[in-house]
Amino acid sequence: MPHIALVTLVVRDYDEAIAFYTGPLDFELVEDTDRGGGSRWVVVRPRGSGGALLLARAADDTQRASVGAQTGGRVGFFLHTDDFARDHSRMTAAGVHFLEEPRHEPYGSVAVFEDLYGNRWDLLQPAAP
């Protein structure tokens, strides 16, 4: 069955991106392979998740300009949780910058946060069906 396995996230630096995603966001580092010439294949994902991010270091001025603005300022990434209060508290304590207070919508509990580059994410606990 087709599925999206990876989404590329353009980053400024491999190591700082790995530190953020595996630290405050508590993702797991799936792969970090040297491809030569300063290029690496770096994959992170939320623990227990099938979907993952390919962290790709910006290689030129055009790519560097897109770091932190890959979705034009809109929420472009959605991190689902089964315990919103737990994860919001853990992430806040770890220094993750939330742009709003948690809110409860018909579709679930949600708050927008920024990654280390300013990309916007939803932390979302979907409402029970």
C-alpha positions in Angstrom: 0.0 0.0 0.0 1.5 3.4 -0.9 2.4 5.7 1.9 4.6 8.8 2.5 7.7 7.5 4.1 9.9 10.6 4.3 9.4 14.4 4.0 12.5 16.5 3.5 13.1 19.3 5.9 15.9 21.7 4.8 18.1 22.6 7.8 21.0 24.9 8.5 23.2 22.3 10.1 22.9 18.5 10.6 24.1 18.3 14.1 22.0 21.2 15.5 18.9 19.8 13.8 19.6 16.3 15.2 20.0 17.7 18.7 16.7 19.6 18.5 14.6 16.7 17.1 16.1 14.0 19.3 16.3 16.3 22.4 13.3 18.6 23.0 11.0 16.7 20.5 12.2 13.3 21.7 12.4 11.9 18.1 14.6 8.9 17.4 17.6 9.1 15.1 16.9 6.4 12.5 20.0 7.0 10.3 23.0 9.3 10.0 25.1 8.1 7.0 28.0 10.1 5.6 27.6 10.4 1.8 30.9 12.2 1.2 31.6 15.8 0.3 30.0 17.1 3.5 26.6 15.5 2.7 24.8 13.1 5.1 21.6 11.1 4.9 20.0 11.9 8.2 16.5 10.5 9.2 14.6 11.2 12.4 11.1 10.2 13.4 8.8 10.4 16.4 9.2 7.3 18.5 6.9 4.5 17.3 6.0 6.3 14.1 6.2 5.2 10.5 6.6 8.6 9.0 10.0 10.3 9.2 11.9 13.5 8.3 14.9 13.6 6.1 17.1 16.4 7.5 18.8 17.9 4.4 21.5 20.6 5.0 21.0 23.6 2.8 23.6 23.5 0.1 23.2 26.9 -1.7 21.7 30.4 -1.2 18.2 29.4 -2.5 18.0 26.5 -0.1 19.4 28.5 2.8 16.7 31.1 2.2 14.0 28.4 2.7 15.3 27.2 6.1 12.5 27.9 8.5 10.1 29.1 5.8 9.4 25.9 3.9 5.6 26.4 4.1 5.4 30.2 3.8 4.7 30.8 7.5 1.8 28.3 7.7 1.7 25.2 9.9 3.2 22.6 7.7 3.9 19.8 10.1 1.6 17.9 12.4 2.9 16.0 15.4 0.1 13.7 16.8 0.2 12.6 20.4 -1.9 10.3 22.6 -1.4 12.6 25.7 -1.4 16.3 24.8 -0.8 17.5 28.4 2.2 15.2 29.0 3.9 16.1 25.7 3.1 19.9 25.9 4.5 20.0 29.4 7.7 18.0 28.5 8.3 20.1 25.3 7.7 23.4 27.2 10.2 22.3 29.9 12.7 21.4 27.2 12.5 25.0 25.8 10.2 24.4 22.7 8.6 27.7 21.8 4.8 27.5 21.6 3.1 30.4 19.8 -0.2 30.0 21.6 -1.8 28.5 24.6 -3.3 25.0 24.2 -6.8 25.1 22.8 -9.5 22.5 22.5 -11.2 22.3 19.2 -13.8 19.8 17.9 -11.0 17.9 16.2 -8.8 17.7 19.3 -6.4 19.5 21.6 -3.8 21.6 19.8 -1.1 24.2 20.1 1.2 25.6 17.5 4.9 25.5 18.1 8.1 26.4 16.2 11.1 24.2 15.5 14.6 25.6 16.0 14.3 27.3 12.5 10.9 28.8 12.9 8.9 26.2 10.9 5.4 25.9 12.4 4.1 22.7 13.8 0.8 21.6 15.4 1.1 19.4 18.5 -2.2 17.7 18.2 -4.1 15.1 20.2 -7.0 14.1 17.9 -10.5 14.0 19.4 -11.8 10.5 20.1 -14.0 9.2 17.3 
